């Protein structure tokens, strides 16, 4: 089985599964992704749920009809595909929940966000599923900005927070692809029978980290566009905690204390601002981009 090498999320990765979304790299590897036999249960788990189990230094993720993933010690993901499973679907959970768990194990702050680079630094768009994070990143990309990450935004909190690029891709629903003019571009389904697509971006991206300038919390609303609202004090940490990628992984792996410290570091150094995005409206997307560009100039 051939090995593929990547440099993403600040990590040198060697993988037996090709992951075209990630940035290319070289060895030696800090993280290995292997294909092999994964147990159905962990011995003496400290937590058991429907989709995953936890034991010291390990998380076992089970996705029916797709694969089992064993994430260990922050340096290995072992994958056992289900019989007849779709490779894109295997990759979807590998580069999502499995890699997110590994980042948590390594002490990397993983935010549920998309991110782009601007002349003022990296800008992250966080929010709940369906808030429009990827769509907003796609609108910035159309204006010439480079996409650093989608779905998982990995932040280095040693010193001033910096975004560690993942790869040049976006995950967009079919209606967003069409409205934004991407429907004729090369893409592939994220999951069979799901109208959500992985869109490789022409810009190859950049493996360099980028200082995190601001985090916008995107909140769908039945309202007109309005200026972003700053979040101050303890609510900054609370809203960042709510927008952590798979926060229940942090809790059940008993990583809360260090995770809180990383959130506090980001809250200390990075502005957090709430943005109301008119729900279901693509017509105002360009106006929202212009509004945020103006806000960035004021922050500069």
C-alpha positions as CSV (number, residue, x, y, z in Angstrom):
1,X,0.0,0.0,0.0
2,X,1.6,3.3,-1.0
3,X,2.3,6.1,1.5
4,X,1.1,9.7,0.9
5,X,2.7,12.6,2.8
6,X,1.0,15.8,3.8
7,X,1.7,18.9,5.8
8,X,-1.6,20.1,7.3
9,X,-2.8,21.5,10.6
10,X,0.9,22.1,11.4
11,X,1.5,18.4,11.3
12,X,3.7,16.2,9.0
13,X,1.3,13.3,8.1
14,X,2.0,10.0,6.5
15,X,-1.2,8.2,5.3
16,X,-2.0,5.0,3.6
17,X,-5.2,6.6,2.4
18,X,-4.9,9.4,-0.2
19,X,-6.3,12.6,1.1
20,X,-6.3,15.1,-1.7
21,X,-7.9,17.9,0.4
22,X,-4.7,18.2,2.5
23,X,-1.6,20.1,1.6
24,X,1.3,18.0,0.2
25,X,4.3,17.5,2.4
26,X,7.3,15.3,3.2
27,X,8.5,13.1,6.0
28,X,9.4,12.3,8.7
29,X,5.9,11.9,10.0
30,X,4.5,13.1,13.3
31,X,1.1,11.5,12.6
32,X,0.5,8.2,10.8
33,X,-2.8,7.1,9.2
34,X,-2.9,3.4,8.7
35,X,-5.4,0.8,7.4
36,X,-5.8,-2.2,9.6
37,X,-8.0,-4.1,12.0
38,X,-9.7,-1.9,14.6
39,X,-11.4,-3.5,17.7
40,X,-15.1,-3.1,18.0
41,X,-14.8,-2.2,21.7
42,X,-12.1,-0.7,23.9
43,X,-11.1,-2.6,27.0
44,X,-12.2,-0.8,30.2
45,X,-13.5,2.4,28.5
46,X,-14.0,5.5,30.6
47,X,-16.8,6.5,28.4
48,X,-19.2,4.6,26.1
49,X,-21.5,6.2,23.7
50,X,-23.4,5.1,20.6
51,X,-20.8,6.4,18.1
52,X,-17.6,6.4,20.1
53,X,-15.8,5.1,23.2
54,X,-12.9,6.6,25.2
55,X,-10.1,5.0,27.1
56,X,-6.9,6.7,28.4
57,X,-5.1,8.1,25.3
58,X,-7.6,6.5,22.9
59,X,-10.8,7.2,21.1
60,X,-12.7,4.6,19.1
61,X,-15.1,6.1,16.5
62,X,-17.6,3.7,14.9
63,X,-19.5,4.9,11.8
64,X,-22.0,2.2,10.6
65,X,-21.4,1.0,7.1
66,X,-18.4,3.3,6.7
67,X,-15.5,2.5,9.0
68,X,-14.1,2.2,12.5
69,X,-11.4,4.6,13.5
70,X,-9.0,4.2,16.4
71,X,-7.3,7.5,17.4
72,X,-4.3,7.0,19.7
73,X,-1.9,9.2,21.6
74,X,-2.3,12.1,19.2
75,X,0.0,10.4,16.7
76,X,-1.9,7.6,15.0
77,X,-5.3,7.0,13.3
78,X,-6.0,3.3,12.5
79,X,-8.8,2.8,10.0
80,X,-10.8,-0.3,9.3
81,X,-13.2,0.3,6.3
82,X,-16.5,-1.4,6.3
83,X,-17.1,-3.9,3.5
84,X,-18.1,-2.0,0.3
85,X,-17.8,1.4,2.0
86,X,-17.4,4.5,-0.2
87,X,-13.8,5.9,-0.1
88,X,-15.0,9.5,-0.1
89,X,-17.2,8.7,2.9
90,X,-14.3,7.1,4.7
91,X,-12.2,10.2,4.1
92,X,-15.0,12.5,5.2
93,X,-15.0,11.0,8.8
94,X,-11.2,10.5,8.7
95,X,-10.6,14.2,8.0
96,X,-13.5,15.3,10.2
97,X,-14.2,13.6,13.5
98,X,-11.2,11.3,13.6
99,X,-8.6,14.1,12.8
100,X,-10.5,16.4,15.2
101,X,-10.1,13.9,18.0
102,X,-6.4,13.6,17.2
103,X,-5.9,17.4,17.3
104,X,-7.6,17.5,20.7
105,X,-5.3,14.7,21.9
106,X,-2.3,16.7,20.8
107,X,-3.4,19.8,22.6
108,X,-4.3,21.8,19.5
109,X,-7.3,24.1,19.7
110,X,-9.8,22.9,17.1
111,X,-12.6,25.4,16.3
112,X,-15.6,24.5,14.3
113,X,-14.9,27.1,11.7
114,X,-13.7,28.0,8.2
115,X,-10.8,30.5,7.8
116,X,-9.4,32.7,5.1
117,X,-6.2,34.8,5.0
118,X,-6.4,38.6,4.5
119,X,-3.9,41.4,4.5
120,X,-4.8,41.9,8.2
121,X,-4.2,38.2,9.2
122,X,-6.4,35.1,9.3
123,X,-10.2,35.5,9.7
124,X,-12.2,32.6,11.1
125,X,-16.0,32.1,10.6
126,X,-17.4,30.0,13.4
127,X,-20.9,28.8,14.0
128,X,-23.2,25.9,14.4
129,X,-23.8,23.5,11.5
130,X,-25.7,25.2,8.8
131,X,-24.8,28.7,9.9
132,X,-23.1,29.3,6.5
133,X,-19.4,29.2,7.5
134,X,-18.2,27.5,4.3
135,X,-20.5,29.6,2.1
136,X,-19.0,32.8,3.6
137,X,-15.5,31.5,3.1
138,X,-16.4,30.7,-0.5
139,X,-17.7,34.2,-1.0
140,X,-14.3,35.6,0.3
141,X,-12.5,33.1,-2.0
142,X,-14.4,34.5,-5.0
143,X,-12.9,37.9,-4.1
144,X,-9.4,36.6,-4.2
145,X,-8.8,35.6,-0.6
146,X,-7.0,32.3,0.2
147,X,-8.9,29.6,2.1
148,X,-6.9,28.3,5.0
149,X,-9.4,25.8,6.5
150,X,-12.9,24.5,6.3
151,X,-14.9,22.7,9.0
152,X,-11.9,22.4,11.3
153,X,-9.8,25.5,12.1
154,X,-6.7,24.4,14.0
155,X,-5.2,27.2,16.1
156,X,-1.7,27.2,17.6
157,X,-2.0,28.9,21.0
158,X,1.7,29.0,21.9
159,X,2.1,32.7,22.0
160,X,-0.2,34.9,19.9
161,X,-2.8,32.5,18.3
162,X,-2.1,31.4,14.7
163,X,-4.2,29.4,12.3
164,X,-2.5,26.3,10.9
165,X,-3.7,25.7,7.3
166,X,-5.5,22.5,6.4
167,X,-5.8,22.5,2.6
168,X,-7.4,24.3,-0.3
169,X,-11.0,23.0,-0.3
170,X,-14.5,23.9,0.7
171,X,-17.5,21.7,1.6
172,X,-20.7,23.3,0.1
173,X,-24.3,22.3,-0.4
174,X,-25.6,22.1,-4.0
175,X,-27.6,25.3,-3.7
176,X,-24.6,27.3,-2.5
177,X,-22.4,25.9,-5.4
178,X,-25.0,27.1,-7.9
179,X,-25.7,30.5,-6.4
180,X,-22.0,31.3,-6.1
181,X,-21.2,30.1,-9.6
182,X,-19.2,27.0,-8.6
183,X,-21.7,24.4,-10.0
184,X,-19.5,23.9,-13.2
185,X,-16.3,23.3,-11.2
186,X,-14.8,19.9,-10.5
187,X,-16.3,18.5,-7.3
188,X,-17.3,15.2,-5.7
189,X,-20.0,14.2,-3.3
190,X,-19.1,14.3,0.4
191,X,-21.4,11.3,1.0
192,X,-23.5,9.2,-1.3
193,X,-27.0,10.5,-1.7
194,X,-26.2,13.8,0.0
195,X,-26.2,17.0,-1.9
196,X,-23.1,18.3,-0.2
197,X,-19.9,18.5,-2.2
198,X,-16.1,18.8,-1.7
199,X,-14.9,21.6,-3.9
200,X,-11.1,21.6,-4.6
201,X,-9.9,25.2,-4.9
202,X,-7.7,26.4,-7.8
203,X,-5.4,28.2,-5.4
204,X,-3.1,25.6,-3.9
205,X,-3.1,27.2,-0.5
206,X,-0.2,28.0,1.8
207,X,1.4,25.8,4.4
208,X,2.5,28.8,6.5
209,X,0.7,29.6,9.7
210,X,-1.1,32.9,9.8
211,X,-1.8,35.1,12.9
212,X,-5.5,35.0,13.9
213,X,-6.9,38.5,13.6
214,X,-10.6,38.0,14.4
215,X,-13.2,35.3,14.9
216,X,-16.7,36.0,13.6
217,X,-19.5,34.0,15.1
218,X,-22.0,33.5,12.2
219,X,-25.6,33.4,13.4
220,X,-28.4,32.8,10.9
221,X,-31.2,35.3,11.6
222,X,-34.4,36.7,10.1
223,X,-33.0,40.2,10.1
224,X,-31.2,42.8,7.9
225,X,-27.5,43.1,7.7
226,X,-26.1,44.9,10.7
227,X,-22.5,45.7,12.0
228,X,-20.8,42.9,14.0
229,X,-21.3,43.0,17.7
230,X,-18.2,42.6,19.9
231,X,-18.2,39.8,22.5
232,X,-16.5,40.8,25.8
233,X,-15.3,39.2,29.0
234,X,-16.3,35.7,30.1
235,X,-18.9,35.3,27.3
236,X,-15.9,35.3,24.8
237,X,-14.6,32.1,26.4
238,X,-18.2,30.6,26.6
239,X,-18.9,31.3,23.0
240,X,-15.6,29.9,21.9
241,X,-16.3,26.8,24.0
242,X,-19.6,26.4,22.2
243,X,-17.9,26.6,18.9
244,X,-15.2,24.0,19.7
245,X,-15.0,21.2,17.2
246,X,-16.6,18.1,18.8
247,X,-16.6,19.6,22.3
248,X,-17.9,16.3,23.7
249,X,-14.6,14.6,22.7
250,X,-12.8,17.1,24.9
251,X,-15.1,16.4,27.8
252,X,-15.0,12.6,27.6
253,X,-11.2,12.5,27.0
254,X,-10.8,14.5,30.2
255,X,-9.0,17.4,28.4
256,X,-11.2,20.2,29.8
257,X,-8.6,22.0,31.9
258,X,-6.0,22.4,29.2
259,X,-8.7,23.2,26.7
260,X,-10.0,26.0,28.8
261,X,-6.5,27.5,29.0
262,X,-6.3,27.5,25.2
263,X,-9.7,29.1,24.9
264,X,-8.6,31.8,27.4
265,X,-5.5,32.5,25.4
266,X,-7.5,33.1,22.3
267,X,-10.1,35.2,24.2
268,X,-7.2,37.3,25.5
269,X,-5.6,38.0,22.2
270,X,-8.3,37.8,19.5
271,X,-11.4,39.9,19.0
272,X,-14.6,37.8,18.8
273,X,-17.6,39.4,17.1
274,X,-21.2,38.1,16.5
275,X,-22.6,38.5,13.0
276,X,-26.2,38.0,12.0
277,X,-26.5,36.4,8.5
278,X,-29.9,36.8,6.8
279,X,-31.2,33.3,6.8
280,X,-31.5,31.6,3.4
281,X,-30.4,34.7,1.6
282,X,-27.6,34.4,-1.1
283,X,-28.5,37.8,-2.5
284,X,-27.0,39.6,0.4
285,X,-23.8,37.5,0.6
286,X,-21.6,40.0,-1.2
287,X,-23.0,42.8,1.0
288,X,-22.0,40.7,4.1
289,X,-18.5,40.3,2.7
290,X,-18.2,44.0,2.2
291,X,-19.5,44.7,5.7
292,X,-16.9,42.4,7.2
293,X,-14.1,43.9,5.0
294,X,-15.0,47.3,6.4
295,X,-15.0,45.9,10.0
296,X,-11.6,44.4,9.4
297,X,-10.3,47.8,8.3
298,X,-11.6,49.3,11.6
299,X,-9.8,46.5,13.5
300,X,-6.5,47.0,11.7
